[in-house]
Amino acid sequence: MEAHNIVVVGGNNVDINATSLTQLVYGDSNPGNIYTGLGGVGRNIAENLIRMGQKVSLISVFGDDEFSRLAQAQAKRIGMDLSDSIFVSNAPSCVYVCINEPSGEMAVAVNDMELCNRITPEFLAAKLDKLNAADGIVIDANISEAAIDFLVQHCSVPMFADAVSAKKASRLHRSLPHLKALKSNQIEVELLTGLTISHEHAMTSAAQTLHQMGVELVLITLGSRGAFASDGNTHLFEHPFSQHLINTTGCGDAFMAATVIGILERRTLNDILRMGLAAATLC
């Protein structure tokens, strides 16, 4: 696997994951297991890229607390370049709280990513030399629409985007014609296209709509059902490699990292999809 120089622009946060031991009862306290760790779509993608042999710079925003210091120490340990990130004094880390069903599928999540608004077009303007020297740029929609628009308008290297969530996917609307690839889940695709996806044929129609909007490669993650990929001519659906689901948190980020590598290596669409699913399975 060839090593590429990749810049990731996006969020990093504290992950608080709670998995209920029994079917969730809303409006009540549910017994379960709770795990706290490092997360954030951008940070997760960056870590996965590094662990797959890539050279990665993360442009993100770090608060001033113990979680932020742990994230910075971990980045140094694995060789993640944070030299172009923003470090804010007297500010807590961003936080992502996720509640999972006993199956490991996410039921609901809440995130506080306010610090990401510090990544402004003015800030990014000073980073253009480094951004345009990369082999590829990965954007997550935690950053503002203005920042995303600036990146796609001023960067000439392949651009990859992760829609992050239904609430934030709309930030990518104007940037779609500039994207080499878009990774999203079914809900995010429905929001971006205005189409309801009730079967596989509808997924192909949604992908075609995104191609018409300018996206070159469409990647749709479907949780425990697998994933879908389209380049406009070929449409592929693949079941997950493992039927033993523990927790889906972070799987989409691992999928994104592997598919970015596959695309930069000019792999076939089938290889790109299978690389993504393999990484998601390991996660």
C-alpha positions as CSV (number, residue, x, y, z in Angstrom):
1,M,0.0,0.0,0.0
2,E,1.5,3.3,-1.1
3,A,1.9,6.1,1.5
4,H,0.1,9.3,0.5
5,N,0.2,12.7,2.1
6,I,-3.3,13.4,3.3
7,V,-4.7,16.4,5.1
8,V,-7.9,15.9,7.2
9,V,-9.9,19.0,8.2
10,G,-12.6,18.2,10.8
11,G,-13.6,17.6,14.3
12,N,-12.0,15.8,17.3
13,N,-13.9,15.2,20.5
14,V,-14.5,13.0,23.6
15,D,-16.6,10.0,22.8
16,I,-19.0,8.8,25.5
17,N,-20.6,5.5,24.3
18,A,-23.4,3.9,26.2
19,T,-24.8,0.5,25.1
20,S,-27.9,-0.8,26.8
21,L,-27.9,-4.4,28.0
22,T,-31.7,-4.7,27.3
23,Q,-34.1,-3.2,24.8
24,L,-34.0,0.6,25.4
25,V,-36.9,2.1,27.4
26,Y,-37.1,5.8,26.6
27,G,-37.9,8.1,29.4
28,D,-36.3,5.7,31.9
29,S,-32.8,4.7,33.2
30,N,-31.4,1.7,31.3
31,P,-28.7,-0.7,32.6
32,G,-25.7,-0.9,30.3
33,N,-22.0,-0.4,29.6
34,I,-20.5,3.0,29.2
35,Y,-17.1,3.7,27.5
36,T,-15.3,7.0,27.2
37,G,-12.5,7.5,24.6
38,L,-11.1,9.7,21.9
39,G,-13.3,10.4,18.9
40,G,-14.4,12.9,16.3
41,V,-15.0,12.1,12.6
42,G,-12.0,13.9,11.4
43,R,-9.7,12.7,14.1
44,N,-10.9,9.1,13.7
45,I,-10.4,9.2,9.9
46,A,-6.9,10.6,10.4
47,E,-6.0,7.9,12.9
48,N,-7.3,5.1,10.6
49,L,-5.3,6.6,7.7
50,I,-2.1,6.6,9.8
51,R,-2.7,3.0,11.0
52,M,-3.0,2.1,7.3
53,G,0.4,3.6,6.5
54,Q,-0.5,7.1,5.3
55,K,1.2,10.4,6.2
56,V,-1.5,12.5,7.8
57,S,-2.0,16.1,9.0
58,L,-5.1,16.9,11.1
59,I,-6.4,20.4,11.0
60,S,-8.9,20.6,14.0
61,V,-9.5,22.5,17.2
62,F,-8.4,21.4,20.6
63,G,-9.7,22.6,23.9
64,D,-7.8,23.0,27.1
65,D,-8.6,20.0,29.3
66,E,-7.4,16.5,30.1
67,F,-9.2,14.9,27.2
68,S,-7.5,17.3,24.8
69,R,-4.1,16.6,26.3
70,L,-4.8,12.9,25.9
71,A,-5.7,13.4,22.2
72,Q,-2.6,15.4,21.6
73,A,-0.4,12.8,23.3
74,Q,-2.0,10.0,21.3
75,A,-1.5,12.0,18.1
76,K,2.2,12.4,18.8
77,R,2.5,8.8,19.7
78,I,1.2,7.6,16.3
79,G,2.8,10.3,14.2
80,M,-0.3,12.5,13.5
81,D,0.8,16.0,12.5
82,L,-1.2,18.6,14.5
83,S,1.0,21.6,13.7
84,D,-1.7,23.4,11.7
85,S,-4.5,22.8,14.3
86,I,-6.0,25.4,16.6
87,F,-5.4,25.2,20.4
88,V,-7.9,27.2,22.5
89,S,-7.2,28.1,26.1
90,N,-9.8,27.8,28.9
91,A,-12.2,25.8,26.6
92,P,-13.4,22.2,27.1
93,S,-13.1,19.5,24.4
94,C,-15.9,18.9,22.1
95,V,-18.1,16.0,23.2
96,Y,-20.1,13.3,21.4
97,V,-22.6,11.2,23.4
98,C,-24.0,8.0,21.8
99,I,-26.7,5.7,23.1
100,N,-26.7,2.2,21.5
101,E,-29.2,-0.6,21.3
102,P,-28.1,-4.0,22.8
103,S,-27.2,-5.0,19.2
104,G,-24.6,-2.2,19.0
105,E,-26.6,-0.1,16.5
106,M,-26.8,3.6,17.4
107,A,-30.3,4.6,18.7
108,V,-29.5,8.3,19.2
109,A,-26.6,10.6,19.7
110,V,-25.9,14.2,20.7
111,N,-22.8,16.2,19.9
112,D,-21.3,19.6,21.0
113,M,-18.9,20.6,18.2
114,E,-19.0,24.3,18.7
115,L,-15.2,24.7,18.7
116,C,-15.1,23.6,15.1
117,N,-16.4,27.1,14.2
118,R,-12.9,28.4,14.9
119,I,-11.9,26.8,11.5
120,T,-12.8,29.8,9.4
121,P,-12.1,30.7,5.7
122,E,-9.6,33.3,7.0
123,F,-7.8,30.7,9.1
124,L,-7.7,28.2,6.2
125,A,-6.4,30.9,3.8
126,A,-3.1,30.7,5.7
127,K,-2.9,26.9,5.2
128,L,-3.4,26.8,1.4
129,D,0.2,26.0,0.6
130,K,0.1,22.9,2.8
131,L,-3.4,21.9,1.6
132,N,-2.5,22.1,-2.1
133,A,0.7,20.2,-1.5
134,A,-1.3,17.2,-0.3
135,D,-2.3,14.1,-2.4
136,G,-5.8,14.5,-1.0
137,I,-8.0,16.4,1.4
138,V,-10.7,14.9,3.6
139,I,-13.4,17.2,5.0
140,D,-15.9,16.3,7.6
141,A,-19.1,18.4,7.9
142,N,-18.5,19.4,11.5
143,I,-16.7,22.4,10.1
144,S,-18.9,25.3,8.8
145,E,-20.4,25.6,5.4
146,A,-18.3,28.7,4.7
147,A,-15.1,26.8,5.6
148,I,-16.2,23.9,3.3
149,D,-16.9,26.3,0.5
150,F,-13.6,27.9,0.9
151,L,-11.7,24.6,0.7
152,V,-13.4,23.3,-2.4
153,Q,-13.0,26.7,-4.2
154,H,-9.3,27.2,-3.4
155,C,-7.8,23.6,-3.3
156,S,-6.9,21.8,-6.5
157,V,-6.2,18.3,-5.1
158,P,-8.8,15.5,-4.8
159,M,-11.4,16.3,-2.2
160,F,-13.3,13.7,-0.1
161,A,-16.2,14.6,2.2
162,D,-17.9,12.8,5.1
163,A,-21.5,14.0,5.7
164,V,-21.2,13.3,9.4
165,S,-25.0,13.6,10.3
166,A,-28.4,14.5,8.9
167,K,-28.2,17.9,10.6
168,K,-24.8,18.7,9.0
169,A,-25.0,17.1,5.6
170,S,-26.7,20.1,4.1
171,R,-23.4,22.0,4.6
172,L,-22.0,20.1,1.7
173,H,-24.7,21.1,-0.9
174,R,-22.7,23.8,-2.6
175,S,-19.5,21.7,-2.5
176,L,-20.9,18.6,-4.2
177,P,-19.7,19.4,-7.7
178,H,-16.1,19.7,-6.4
179,L,-16.0,16.3,-4.6
180,K,-14.0,13.3,-5.8
181,A,-16.0,11.2,-3.3
182,L,-18.8,11.6,-0.8
183,K,-19.4,9.2,2.1
184,S,-22.8,9.3,3.8
185,N,-25.3,7.1,5.4
186,Q,-28.9,6.5,4.1
187,I,-30.5,9.3,6.1
188,E,-27.9,11.8,4.9
189,V,-28.3,10.7,1.3
190,E,-32.1,11.1,1.6
191,L,-31.6,14.6,2.9
192,L,-29.1,15.6,0.2
193,T,-31.2,14.2,-2.6
194,G,-34.8,14.7,-1.4
195,L,-35.4,11.0,-2.3
196,T,-36.7,8.3,0.0
197,I,-34.6,5.1,-0.1
198,S,-36.9,2.1,0.5
199,H,-35.0,-0.5,-1.6
200,E,-31.8,-1.1,-3.5
201,H,-33.1,0.4,-6.8
202,A,-33.9,3.6,-4.9
203,M,-30.4,3.7,-3.7
204,T,-29.1,3.6,-7.2
205,S,-31.5,6.4,-8.1
206,A,-30.2,8.5,-5.2
207,A,-26.6,7.9,-6.2
208,Q,-27.4,9.0,-9.8
209,T,-28.9,12.2,-8.4
210,L,-25.7,12.9,-6.5
211,H,-23.7,12.2,-9.6
212,Q,-25.9,14.7,-11.5
213,M,-25.1,17.2,-8.7
214,G,-21.4,16.7,-9.5
215,V,-20.1,14.0,-7.1
216,E,-17.7,11.6,-8.9
217,L,-17.9,8.6,-6.4
218,V,-20.8,7.9,-4.1
219,L,-20.3,5.8,-1.0
220,I,-23.2,4.9,1.3
221,T,-22.8,3.1,4.5
222,L,-25.7,1.0,5.8
223,G,-24.6,-0.1,9.2
224,S,-25.3,-3.8,9.8
225,R,-26.6,-4.2,6.2
226,G,-23.3,-3.4,4.6
227,A,-22.5,-0.6,2.1
228,F,-23.1,0.7,-1.4
229,A,-20.8,2.3,-4.0
230,S,-21.4,4.0,-7.3
231,D,-19.2,5.7,-10.0
232,G,-22.2,6.6,-12.2
233,N,-21.7,3.5,-14.5
234,T,-21.3,0.7,-11.9
235,H,-23.4,0.3,-8.8
236,L,-22.3,-2.2,-6.2
237,F,-23.9,-3.4,-2.9
238,E,-21.9,-5.6,-0.5
239,H,-23.0,-7.2,2.8
240,P,-20.8,-6.7,5.8
241,F,-17.9,-9.2,6.2
242,S,-18.9,-10.1,9.7
243,Q,-22.4,-10.8,11.1
244,H,-21.2,-10.5,14.7
245,L,-21.9,-6.8,15.5
246,I,-20.5,-5.3,18.7
247,N,-20.7,-1.6,18.2
248,T,-21.1,0.5,15.0
249,T,-19.5,3.7,16.5
250,G,-16.4,4.7,14.4
251,C,-17.1,2.1,11.7
252,G,-18.0,4.7,9.1
253,D,-14.8,6.6,9.8
254,A,-12.7,3.5,9.3
255,F,-14.7,2.8,6.1
256,M,-14.0,6.3,4.9
257,A,-10.2,6.1,5.6
258,A,-9.8,2.9,3.7
259,T,-11.9,4.0,0.7
260,V,-9.8,7.3,0.4
261,I,-6.7,5.1,0.1
262,G,-8.4,2.9,-2.4
263,I,-9.4,5.9,-4.5
264,L,-5.9,7.5,-4.4
265,E,-4.4,4.1,-5.4
266,R,-6.8,4.0,-8.4
267,R,-8.3,0.7,-7.3
268,T,-11.5,-0.7,-8.9
269,L,-14.8,0.3,-7.4
270,N,-15.2,-3.2,-6.1
271,D,-11.8,-3.1,-4.4
272,I,-12.6,0.3,-2.9
273,L,-15.9,-0.9,-1.5
274,R,-14.4,-4.1,-0.1
275,M,-11.5,-2.2,1.5
276,G,-13.9,0.1,3.2
277,L,-16.0,-2.8,4.6
278,A,-12.8,-4.7,5.7
279,A,-11.7,-1.6,7.7
280,A,-15.2,-1.2,9.2
281,T,-15.3,-4.9,10.2
282,L,-12.0,-4.5,12.1
283,C,-13.3,-1.4,13.8
